[in-house]
Amino acid sequence: MNLLDYRLLAVTGKGGVGTTSVAAAVAVCAAKTGRKVLLCEVEPGGGAAAATGAKRIRYEPSATATVRLKVMSMDTERSVRDFVKIMTRVPMPVAAGPLARILDFVATAAPGVREILTVGKLAHEVRLATYDLVVMDGPPTGHIVGHLAATEGVAEIAGGGLLGRQAAWMRDILHDPTKTAALICATPEELPVSEALDLRQRIDTETGVAVAGFVLNSVRPPSLRPNIEAAVADLVLHESKRLDGTRSALRSAVLAGQLRRAGADAASRLRTDAQTLPVWALPLVTSGGDDAALVNELADALGAELDL
Amino acid sequence: MSENSANNTDIAELIMSAEVILTCGAGGVGKTTVAAAIARAAAARGRNVALVTVDPARRLADAMGIELSDDLAEVEVAGDGRLWASMIDTSAAWDRLIVARSPNPETAERLLSNPIYQNITARFIQSHEYIAIERLHELGENSDVDLLVVDTPPSGHAADLLDAPARMVDFFDGNLLKWLTVPSRSRLASAATKPFFAAVHLLLGNDFVSDLSEFFGVLRTLGPGFTQRAQEVEATLQADSTKFVVVTSPAPRPCREAEAFSRQLEQRGMVASALVANRMLPRWLHDDMLLVEAENLRDGANRLADLSEPLEPRHLVEAAARADGLHEVAVSERTRLDRLDQNSSRTELPLVIGMGEIEMLDTLGDHLFDPTLLGEPTSG
């Protein structure tokens, strides 16, 4: 199935692998194909606004630098009010001051409630069909399973309440492998790859959500052929005066090869252990500090990987 | 050297004089590695060091001989000092805390077996952060140790760490717990709270709300012990001898989070004593001279290829392209770092490739103490 044909993609990965950039790149790439897309950052202040060139980010979807792409920031207190309004058609009593804190606390205390308010809001967007694709800039690997399995947990513990009774329709969306999937990000390094592979197992066994595949982010450019690189390394040490003024360049070409190879083992392990799941590789992109420009480059690279 | 030159003498002094060092920062920047490198380097130079980590990478823990245990175990280290390490399992540590503060075993059992217990501790009271600081406080009383290095849980939010003890006090002393444990009939009778509790019942169901009230009713009896301890723990955190070392990598998000962390520390009247930029490419890569050299290589490709047997001119043109590419990466990383707050001294540690864990830790330790090492490519 084409990655961009899902309706809800939960993007996750170990901290520091560029999950937000990848989620934004998926969203931008989909928007460029003509789809209407919503990108939602689950952890406020996560950088989704900068990544999409949006002037602001809040609970209500805001415009971005890309046509057809909107961006929002999750706010579970707003989400709970939305639920009450949707389910009972009566606005929730204004929860101010200590009441707001208690509500916040109760939502945190009940296993899965905060998660279901997040995932449920996005599943609701899928159900409304305002957007063709909803991309969740998800929590890191340690927390994503809790989000994807939230419908089960809530039904078990608070099944008698309104939220628990809503779990069924959410599950229909989350467990439909043609609608919802997780996208796991890693960089070509040992730990991120191990975490990505472990997470795939956990999602398979602990949630009913499908895994679309892996994104291998920040891949360095290919190195020179081994015998050529060795010859270049020899030149660095060569005594000829003719090489003066080129040795740093030669040295950095060798270093570039070492850096690429340092990640090669991890990258090939991911490809092997991914089995039938696709691995989409995205290059290490430099941007001079402009996040949106970086994401645009990644989106183009992803488009090429997806044969668009 | 760039204008914003790194300063590794300040960190060396800090490592040799501080009593407590907390390493903070986003996930994936090598925070645990830096904490371990600091601890080993200090011990190698004669200090008696305790290293407390929350969740180190398996390989690192194995290499250092650290086992999952709340107790300090001595780790072998070259040099005049001694090194102890402890790796905390935070959820087990919480269980023990509950048992220790419970008036009797029955109370502890009622709390530990409650289905919502794990969830409460994991998320509401920032239990990972609280446990890390609690250990800090406890080990501070150990007279064998003169430097305590605490690797904090990954976080871009200083508040998660710094406010953890205050949150604990607030939780047990505040109205929140009182409200939650009021019998449901009187809750519904109050005009002010009735609509709110009606909504909670509607959302979560009566069974769950009763479970919740019962759980907090029991937990509340533990309040006084927790409150006093948390206040002591908070004092340790704010002591002058406690130093914060913010760790980042040159990637965009960790840089942003490091900056936010430093800012949040300042808002609380504290400062980051040092900023460590980990996994940096060698300095000579971002010198513009490299572009000139790459151009020379292209221009001279025809004559230079003769110097080595398998080389053809096109290979040297390819090599020049690699040089250009790596220069671009190095410049972009440098630019991001230079935009960071310059108030705290910045220390740079190299990206290390192809080395075993211990060799890597000692290489990083050497860099912490010797600024002249910067600029050398570092590989095994």
Chai-1 contact restraints between the chains, C-beta under 6 A:
chainA,res_idxA,chainB,res_idxB,connection_type,confidence,min_distance_angstrom,max_distance_angstrom,comment,restraint_id
A,K14,B,G28,contact,1.0,0.0,6.0,A-B,restraint_1
A,G15,B,A26,contact,1.0,0.0,6.0,A-B,restraint_2
A,G15,B,G27,contact,1.0,0.0,6.0,A-B,restraint_3
A,G15,B,G28,contact,1.0,0.0,6.0,A-B,restraint_4
A,G15,B,P154,contact,1.0,0.0,6.0,A-B,restraint_5
A,G16,B,G27,contact,1.0,0.0,6.0,A-B,restraint_6
A,G16,B,G28,contact,1.0,0.0,6.0,A-B,restraint_7
A,G16,B,V29,contact,1.0,0.0,6.0,A-B,restraint_8
A,G16,B,P254,contact,1.0,0.0,6.0,A-B,restraint_9
A,G47,B,R253,contact,1.0,0.0,6.0,A-B,restraint_10
A,M92,B,A199,contact,1.0,0.0,6.0,A-B,restraint_11
A,P93,B,P195,contact,1.0,0.0,6.0,A-B,restraint_12
A,P98,B,N175,contact,1.0,0.0,6.0,A-B,restraint_13
A,L99,B,F196,contact,1.0,0.0,6.0,A-B,restraint_14
A,I102,B,W179,contact,1.0,0.0,6.0,A-B,restraint_15
A,V106,B,V200,contact,1.0,0.0,6.0,A-B,restraint_16
A,T108,B,R123,contact,1.0,0.0,6.0,A-B,restraint_17
A,T108,B,F124,contact,1.0,0.0,6.0,A-B,restraint_18
A,A109,B,I116,contact,1.0,0.0,6.0,A-B,restraint_19
A,A109,B,I120,contact,1.0,0.0,6.0,A-B,restraint_20
A,P111,B,N119,contact,1.0,0.0,6.0,A-B,restraint_21
A,A158,B,L204,contact,1.0,0.0,6.0,A-B,restraint_22
A,A158,B,G205,contact,1.0,0.0,6.0,A-B,restraint_23
A,A158,B,F208,contact,1.0,0.0,6.0,A-B,restraint_24
A,G160,B,G205,contact,1.0,0.0,6.0,A-B,restraint_25
A,G160,B,D207,contact,1.0,0.0,6.0,A-B,restraint_26
A,G161,B,L203,contact,1.0,0.0,6.0,A-B,restraint_27
A,G161,B,L204,contact,1.0,0.0,6.0,A-B,restraint_28
A,G161,B,G205,contact,1.0,0.0,6.0,A-B,restraint_29
A,L162,B,L202,contact,1.0,0.0,6.0,A-B,restraint_30
A,L162,B,L203,contact,1.0,0.0,6.0,A-B,restraint_31
A,L163,B,L203,contact,1.0,0.0,6.0,A-B,restraint_32
A,L191,B,A57,contact,1.0,0.0,6.0,A-B,restraint_33
A,P221,B,G325,contact,1.0,0.0,6.0,A-B,restraint_34
A,N227,B,P310,contact,1.0,0.0,6.0,A-B,restraint_35
A,I228,B,H315,contact,1.0,0.0,6.0,A-B,restraint_36
A,A231,B,S308,contact,1.0,0.0,6.0,A-B,restraint_37
A,A231,B,P310,contact,1.0,0.0,6.0,A-B,restraint_38
A,A231,B,L311,contact,1.0,0.0,6.0,A-B,restraint_39
A,V232,B,A319,contact,1.0,0.0,6.0,A-B,restraint_40
A,D234,B,S308,contact,1.0,0.0,6.0,A-B,restraint_41
A,L235,B,S308,contact,1.0,0.0,6.0,A-B,restraint_42
A,H238,B,L307,contact,1.0,0.0,6.0,A-B,restraint_43
A,S240,B,L307,contact,1.0,0.0,6.0,A-B,restraint_44
A,G245,B,E293,contact,1.0,0.0,6.0,A-B,restraint_45
A,G245,B,N296,contact,1.0,0.0,6.0,A-B,restraint_46
A,T246,B,E293,contact,1.0,0.0,6.0,A-B,restraint_47
A,T246,B,N296,contact,1.0,0.0,6.0,A-B,restraint_48
A,T246,B,L297,contact,1.0,0.0,6.0,A-B,restraint_49
A,S248,B,L290,contact,1.0,0.0,6.0,A-B,restraint_50
A,S248,B,E293,contact,1.0,0.0,6.0,A-B,restraint_51
A,A249,B,E293,contact,1.0,0.0,6.0,A-B,restraint_52
A,A249,B,A294,contact,1.0,0.0,6.0,A-B,restraint_53
A,A249,B,L297,contact,1.0,0.0,6.0,A-B,restraint_54
A,A249,B,A320,contact,1.0,0.0,6.0,A-B,restraint_55
A,A249,B,A323,contact,1.0,0.0,6.0,A-B,restraint_56
A,S252,B,L285,contact,1.0,0.0,6.0,A-B,restraint_57
A,S252,B,A323,contact,1.0,0.0,6.0,A-B,restraint_58
A,S252,B,L326,contact,1.0,0.0,6.0,A-B,restraint_59
A,A253,B,A319,contact,1.0,0.0,6.0,A-B,restraint_60
A,A253,B,R322,contact,1.0,0.0,6.0,A-B,restraint_61
A,A253,B,A323,contact,1.0,0.0,6.0,A-B,restraint_62
A,L255,B,P377,contact,1.0,0.0,6.0,A-B,restraint_63
A,A256,B,R322,contact,1.0,0.0,6.0,A-B,restraint_64
A,A256,B,L326,contact,1.0,0.0,6.0,A-B,restraint_65
A,Q258,B,I353,contact,1.0,0.0,6.0,A-B,restraint_66
A,Q258,B,S379,contact,1.0,0.0,6.0,A-B,restraint_67
A,A262,B,I353,contact,1.0,0.0,6.0,A-B,restraint_68
A,T286,B,E328,contact,1.0,0.0,6.0,A-B,restraint_69
A,T286,B,V329,contact,1.0,0.0,6.0,A-B,restraint_70
A,T286,B,S332,contact,1.0,0.0,6.0,A-B,restraint_71
A,G288,B,S332,contact,1.0,0.0,6.0,A-B,restraint_72
A,G289,B,T335,contact,1.0,0.0,6.0,A-B,restraint_73
